[in-house]
Amino acid sequence: QPQPQPQPQPQPQPQTQPSPAAMNFDRSTQARSWMFDDKSLSQCREKVISERSTARKADGSSKVRKFASGYIHRHDKETTTDSTTITPRSSSSIDSDNLFKPLWSDSALSSNEQDVLVRFHAHQLTMLIGPAAILPSLVRSPTVLATAIVLFRRFYLSNSVLDFKPRRMAVAAAFLAAKIEEQKVEVSFFLVYIRVFGTVGATLVLSTFPNG
């Protein structure tokens, strides 16, 4: 009599372990302090404008603020005791008379218009540092560029482009990002970039706005 062949036993599937990055994300500062939805982003940008007058030192200079860090978690707690809401201002509320008001005027730019400038200068960082940097001495990895953009955009969630010039803050973000990612850059290289390409950046900004 032929002997029956033994049936193959199913092999247990190996259990996949989450990567260290995924395991640590919940404990990261990104998860704890820098997660936003559309509503909280809008509120932060409006708060930048509405509280500019109170964010000044005795000599009239602007204070660096950081209320956007952890904003959504604090706001969830505050809404239970405070029903105050911030009404966004549309860009149509800006007339020609506002163009002649000083930069510290609260009505100089709407939150949407400030966000346009922040996005523009964040994009310009690709020419300042990273794989596509204009100056060979500022060519660095994509990680440095990504870190610089994150630092730059986080800063303007708590501060106004009218108080801190975006071009200067872009250089500061690039310099700090290079140090964070351990791909340091000499400050003198950034000074060369500012001197050579500063007027080019100003021309590009003006070209984005329609005539009149």
Residue pairs with C-beta under 8 A, 6 or more apart in sequence:
25 31
32 70
32 73
33 69
33 70
33 73
34 68
34 69
34 154
35 72
36 44
36 71
36 72
37 72
40 71
40 72
40 75
41 157
42 88
42 111
43 71
43 75
43 86
44 67
44 68
44 71
44 157
44 158
45 111
45 112
45 114
45 115
45 157
46 86
46 87
46 88
46 89
46 111
47 67
47 86
48 65
48 111
48 114
48 156
48 157
48 158
48 159
48 160
49 89
49 106
49 109
49 110
49 111
49 114
49 160
50 86
50 106
52 62
52 104
52 106
52 160
52 162
52 163
53 104
53 106
55 62
55 63
55 65
55 163
56 62
56 63
57 63
62 159
62 160
62 163
62 164
64 158
64 159
64 164
65 158
65 159
66 158
67 158
68 154
68 157
68 158
69 154
69 158
71 157
88 110
88 111
88 112
89 107
89 110
89 111
90 110
90 112
91 110
91 112
91 113
93 107
93 110
94 107
94 108
94 109
94 110
94 113
98 105
98 107
98 108
101 107
101 108
102 108
103 162
103 163
104 162
104 163
108 162
109 117
109 161
109 162
114 156
114 160
114 161
114 162
116 208
117 161
117 166
117 205
118 152
118 153
118 156
118 161
118 166
120 204
120 205
120 208
121 152
121 166
121 167
121 169
121 170
122 149
122 152
122 153
122 170
124 170
124 201
124 204
125 145
125 148
125 149
125 152
125 170
125 173
125 174
126 132
126 133
126 145
127 133
127 134
127 197
128 134
128 138
128 148
128 170
128 171
128 174
128 190
128 193
129 138
129 139
129 140
129 144
129 145
129 148
129 174
129 177
129 178
129 185
130 139
130 140
130 141
130 142
130 144
130 145
130 148
131 139
131 140
131 141
131 142
131 145
133 139
133 140
134 193
134 197
135 189
135 192
135 193
135 196
137 185
137 186
137 189
137 192
138 174
138 185
138 189
138 190
138 193
140 178
140 181
140 183
140 185
141 181
141 183
143 181
144 174
144 177
144 178
144 181
144 183
145 177
147 177
147 180
147 181
148 170
148 173
148 174
148 176
148 177
148 178
149 173
151 173
151 176
151 177
152 166
152 169
152 170
152 173
155 164
155 169
155 173
156 164
156 166
156 169
167 194
167 198
167 201
171 190
171 193
171 194
174 185
174 190
175 185
175 187
175 190
178 184
178 185
